[in-house]
Each structure stands twice: as C-alpha cells, then as structure tokens.
Amino acid sequence: MFAVYAESFSSDDPLSGLVLGERPDPEVPDGWTTVEVRAAALNHHDLWSLRGVGLRQEALPMILGCDAAGIDEDGNEVVVHSVISDPSWTGDETLDPRRSLLSERHQGTFAERVAVPRANLVPKPSSLSFAEAACLPTAWLTAYRMLFVQGALTAGDTVLVQGAGGGVSTALIVLARAGGLRVLVTSRDQTKRQRALELGAHEAYESNERLPGKVDAVMETVGRATWSHSVRSLRPGGRIVISGTTSGPKVDDAELTRIFFLQLSVVGSTMGTRGELASLVTMLDATGARPLVDRTLPLEEARDGFAAMDRGDVFGKIVFTR
C-alpha cells in the first residue's frame, strides 16, 4: 500500500528522511481492526519524529501520522483515537505510563490503511467531512481537554491563548468561542492576530503586551517566550494549562513568588481520552463549530505539506486526503 514514512532521522534537515512509497499492509493483532483512511492530518509530532524525537531508530521505517478519519471494516464512518494504551490499563489512558501515539510504536495513519484497537474508533457524524474529522484526534482533542477538562472553564470565563496560528491554538480559539468563553489571543505576527479575530477571538495583542485586565485561565503552548506574561496575566486563583513548549522548556524566571502569593495553579495537559474525543465530536456536531483547514493535499503530495509546516507557513491544519 502507498504510505508516507520516516526512513531516517536528521535534526537539521528532517525532510531528508521522509519517503513516499510502498509499505506492507498493516498487521492486525487480536482486538484490533483496520480503517481505510480517507483523510489524515499533519502535526508537529510528525516533524519531530523525523528529527528522532519520540521515535526509536530500531522502529524505522515508521509510517507517520497520528490522526485519521475513514471507513472501518463494517463500512462505518469513524474517527481514529490515536492514543494507544497498554491492554491491561484501565481508566484515563493519558495517564498510562506505557501509552504511545500512533506512529511511535505502531504504524501511523499516512497510508491507505491503518490498524488500530477496536476500542479506539469513534463514530463520525455526517455533518463533519472526513478532512474536518481528521483534524480532531491530536490538536483539537488537546485543545478540548485543556479548556474544559484540565482548565475546567465554563461559559462566561475569560481565557488567554498564547500564540495564534498553530493547530492547537486555532482549535483553542474556535472551541473556547463555541463554549461561551471570552477569548483573548497573542501573536508576534499582525496577520495572524487579524486571522485569529476573524476566527472568533474577541481581542488580539502583541506577544507579551500587557492586557487591560486579568484572565481566568491561560492556554500555554509556547513556553519560555511567554511564560512570565502568562503568569502575570492571571487573576488571583487563576490557572495556566500547559500542553507544549515550542519556544523551549526552560524559563529564566518561573515567577514562583507570584504563583504562591496569588494561589495560581499550573496544570499539565496531554492529549485526551477516547471519551473526550467522542464529546468533542458531539460538541462540533451540535454547535456547528468546525476545524480550520489551512489546506488539503493528496497524500502523494505530502512532502509539500511537511515543508510548509517546517517553514511555519500554516494557519490551521494541513490535511492529506485519499
């Protein structure tokens, strides 16, 4: 079958290890099934894999891709939950120390077919296209959990989204607005600030610009470059929910005095559960909110999508279709 896979690693030139070509059909263990992939979304995780982050040399060649929507063996339209937990694990699969994502230990979704545990399939409503549904399992599920599970935000709260433009950030804006939140965003790029406003943000500011008032929560995916601003933007008792550190994990000043004196909370958030993915799908079906798709490309042109993401030339999600 045709697939897009990592053959080697390079931290300086990640696309040098990217190959488009034939791979064997997926192996299907007991309790697993196959899905005919109709659409699969690109994530920064895929670029990091080509740099050798989170993917072992002995696992190569590895078909990339975490996200997919397609047709299961019974002819049902489904969304694939990409968190693979240990078969013996019960409870929140994001807390399983042996969990992985598709394309880490198991072959990924950038292929004609992918094998997944049967329990990882979520019904796709007809109101969502395959391309829209394929955006959900990583970036949009991460955003949903950040806002409504780890962030515990409810209608009327004010949230700050640091760094407009990426897949998680755009998902945070759309979902927060659909959930009745007041949404503030930051970006260094004026064009991205304007697009965030068009997407539904109420206000947009330069990165690290002082806000006119304090917020209930900050959604943090940037890290070092925005950490101090995130802490200083919170009301007493507010919380930072962090799911990434694109500018680096180390900060010069952790603002610990401000955190304890104002009784702020710092909450980590990673991916989400199958149940949360099902709730996210239901929310989009009910509200009409939709993922922002930057572009769709045939899987055979996946290299162009990887190159665009590597350049940072993205606002929303890049989706590969079959």
C-alpha positions in Angstrom: 0.0 0.0 0.0 1.1 3.6 -0.6 2.4 5.3 2.6 4.4 8.3 3.8 7.1 7.1 6.2 10.3 8.0 8.1 13.4 6.1 6.9 16.0 8.0 8.8 16.4 11.0 11.3 18.0 14.4 10.8 17.8 17.2 13.3 19.0 19.8 10.7 17.1 18.5 7.7 14.1 16.5 8.9 12.6 16.1 5.4 15.7 14.2 4.2 14.4 11.1 6.0 10.9 11.4 4.6 9.9 8.8 2.0 6.8 8.4 -0.1 6.3 4.8 -1.4 5.1 1.3 -0.9 4.9 -0.3 2.5 3.4 -3.7 3.7 -0.3 -3.8 4.7 -0.8 -3.3 8.4 -0.6 -6.3 10.8 -3.8 -6.7 12.8 -3.4 -8.1 16.4 -6.3 -9.6 18.3 -8.7 -6.9 19.4 -7.6 -4.6 16.6 -9.1 -3.7 13.2 -8.3 -1.8 10.1 -9.6 1.5 8.9 -9.5 2.7 5.2 -8.0 6.1 5.6 -9.9 8.9 3.8 -8.2 11.9 5.4 -5.2 12.3 7.8 -4.0 15.5 9.4 -0.4 16.6 9.8 1.0 17.5 13.2 4.3 18.9 14.6 4.7 15.5 16.1 5.4 14.2 12.6 8.2 16.7 12.1 9.7 15.9 15.5 9.6 12.2 14.6 11.7 12.9 11.5 14.2 14.6 13.9 14.3 11.5 16.0 12.3 12.8 18.9 10.0 10.2 20.4 10.8 7.6 17.8 13.5 5.0 18.1 16.0 4.1 15.4 15.0 0.4 15.7 11.4 1.3 14.9 12.3 2.5 11.4 10.9 2.5 8.8 7.8 4.0 10.5 4.7 5.2 8.8 4.0 8.7 10.1 0.7 10.3 11.1 -1.4 10.2 14.3 -4.8 11.5 13.0 -7.2 9.9 10.7 -10.8 9.6 9.7 -12.1 6.9 7.4 -14.2 3.7 6.9 -14.0 0.7 9.3 -14.3 -2.9 8.3 -18.1 -2.8 8.7 -18.5 0.2 6.4 -18.9 2.8 9.2 -17.5 6.3 9.0 -15.2 6.7 12.0 -12.6 9.0 13.7 -9.5 7.3 15.0 -8.4 7.9 18.6 -4.6 7.9 18.3 -3.6 7.2 22.0 -2.7 3.6 22.3 -2.7 2.4 25.9 -1.5 -0.9 27.4 -4.1 -3.6 27.1 -4.1 -4.1 30.8 -4.6 -0.4 31.6 -8.0 0.9 32.9 -9.0 4.5 33.4 -7.7 7.7 31.8 -5.4 6.4 29.0 -3.4 9.7 29.0 -2.1 8.7 32.5 -0.9 5.2 31.3 3.0 5.3 31.6 3.2 2.9 28.7 0.9 4.8 26.4 2.0 5.8 23.0 0.7 7.6 19.9 0.2 6.0 16.5 3.5 6.3 14.6 5.6 5.8 17.7 5.4 2.1 18.4 2.6 1.3 15.9 2.5 2.2 12.2 0.7 5.5 11.6 -2.1 7.0 9.5 -0.4 8.4 6.5 -1.3 5.3 4.4 -4.1 3.7 2.6 -5.0 1.7 5.7 -4.1 1.8 9.4 -4.5 -0.8 12.1 -5.9 0.4 15.5 -7.6 -1.2 18.6 -11.4 -1.5 18.0 -12.0 0.5 21.2 -10.2 3.5 19.6 -12.9 4.1 17.0 -15.4 7.0 17.4 -18.4 7.3 15.1 -18.1 10.2 12.7 -21.3 12.2 12.2 -22.3 13.0 8.7 -22.2 16.7 9.5 -18.4 16.5 9.6 -16.3 15.9 6.4 -13.5 13.4 6.5 -11.0 16.3 6.3 -12.6 18.1 9.2 -12.9 14.9 11.3 -9.2 14.1 10.6 -8.2 17.3 12.4 -9.6 16.2 15.7 -7.7 13.4 17.4 -4.5 15.3 18.3 -4.6 19.1 18.1 -8.3 19.5 18.6 -8.6 16.9 21.3 -5.6 18.5 23.1 -7.4 21.9 23.0 -10.7 20.4 24.2 -9.0 18.8 27.2 -7.1 21.9 28.0 -10.1 24.1 28.1 -12.9 22.0 29.5 -11.2 19.2 31.5 -7.9 20.5 32.9 -8.9 24.1 32.6 -12.5 23.5 34.0 -13.6 26.6 32.2 -17.3 27.4 31.8 -19.4 29.9 29.8 -18.6 33.5 30.8 -14.9 32.9 31.8 -12.1 34.7 30.1 -9.2 32.8 28.5 -5.9 33.9 27.0 -4.5 31.8 24.2 -0.8 32.3 23.8 0.5 32.2 20.2 -2.1 32.3 17.4 -1.7 30.3 14.3 -0.9 26.6 15.0 -3.3 23.7 15.1 -3.8 23.7 18.8 -4.1 27.5 19.1 -6.7 27.8 16.3 -8.6 24.9 17.9 -8.5 26.7 21.3 -10.0 29.8 19.8 -12.8 28.1 18.0 -13.7 25.7 20.9 -13.5 28.5 23.5 -15.8 30.7 21.5 -18.2 27.8 20.9 -18.2 27.1 24.7 -19.2 30.7 25.5 -15.8 31.9 26.7 -14.3 35.4 26.2 -11.2 34.7 24.1 -8.0 36.8 24.0 -5.0 35.8 21.9 -1.4 36.9 21.4 0.9 36.7 18.4 4.1 38.4 17.2 2.6 38.4 13.7 0.0 41.1 12.8 -1.6 38.9 10.1 -2.0 36.0 12.5 -3.6 38.3 15.0 -6.1 39.5 12.4 -6.9 36.0 11.3 -7.4 35.0 15.0 -10.0 37.8 15.3 -11.7 36.6 12.1 -11.7 33.1 13.6 -13.7 34.3 16.7 -11.2 35.8 19.1 -12.6 38.8 20.9 -9.3 40.6 21.3 -5.7 40.1 19.9 -2.5 41.5 21.3 1.2 41.6 20.6 3.2 38.8 22.3 3.9 39.9 25.9 1.8 43.0 25.6 0.1 44.0 28.9 -3.6 43.1 28.9 -6.2 45.6 30.0 -7.5 43.1 32.6 -6.7 39.8 34.2 -8.0 36.4 32.8 -9.4 33.3 34.4 -7.0 30.9 32.6 -4.1 30.9 30.1 -3.7 28.2 27.5 0.1 27.9 27.2 1.8 26.0 24.3 4.7 28.3 23.7 6.8 28.0 26.9 9.8 30.1 27.6 9.0 33.1 25.4 5.5 33.7 27.0 5.7 32.1 30.5 6.2 35.3 32.5 3.4 37.0 30.6 1.1 34.0 31.2 1.7 34.2 34.9 1.2 37.9 35.1 -2.0 37.9 33.1 -3.9 35.7 35.6 -6.3 36.8 38.2 -5.8 35.6 41.8 -6.7 31.9 41.9 -6.4 31.5 38.1 -4.7 28.7 36.2 -2.2 28.1 33.4 -2.9 24.9 31.4 0.3 23.9 29.5 0.5 21.3 26.8 3.6 22.3 24.9 6.8 24.4 24.9 7.5 25.4 21.3 10.0 28.1 22.3 11.8 25.9 24.8 11.0 24.3 28.2 13.4 26.3 30.4 12.5 29.7 31.8 14.7 32.3 33.3 12.2 33.3 36.0 9.5 30.8 36.9 7.6 33.5 38.8 7.3 31.3 41.9 6.6 34.1 44.3 3.7 35.4 42.2 2.4 31.8 41.8 2.2 31.1 45.5 1.1 34.5 46.7 -1.8 34.7 44.2 -2.5 31.0 44.6 -2.2 30.3 40.9 -2.4 26.8 39.5 -0.2 25.3 36.9 -1.8 22.3 35.2 -0.2 19.9 32.7 -2.3 18.5 29.9 -1.5 15.8 27.3 -3.8 14.7 24.5 -7.2 13.3 25.7 -9.2 10.2 26.2 -11.4 8.4 23.8 -14.5 9.6 25.8 -13.3 13.2 25.4 -12.8 12.7 21.7 -16.4 11.5 21.5 -17.6 14.5 23.5 -15.6 16.8 21.2 -17.2 15.3 18.1 -20.6 15.7 19.7 -19.9 19.3 20.5 -18.9 20.1 16.9 -22.0 18.3 15.6 -24.2 20.3 17.9 -22.7 23.7 17.6 -21.6 23.8 14.0 -18.1 24.8 15.0 -15.6 23.4 12.6 -11.8 22.9 12.4 -9.9 25.4 10.4 -8.2 23.6 7.5 -5.2 25.5 6.1 -5.0 23.3 3.0 -5.8 19.8 1.8 -3.3 17.9 -0.3 -3.4 14.4 -1.9 -1.3 12.0 0.2 1.0 11.7 -2.8 1.9 15.4 -2.3 2.6 15.1 1.5 6.1 16.4 1.2 4.7 19.8 0.3 2.7 19.8 3.5 5.7 18.8 5.6 7.7 21.6 4.0 5.0 24.2 4.7 4.9 23.2 8.4 8.7 23.2 8.6 8.6 26.8 7.3 5.9 27.8 9.7 3.7 28.7 6.7 0.5 27.4 8.4 -2.7 28.8 9.9 -4.9 25.8 11.0 -4.4 22.2 9.9 -2.8 20.6 6.9 -4.8 17.5 5.8 -3.8 14.7 3.4 -6.6 13.1 1.5 -7.1 9.8 -0.4 
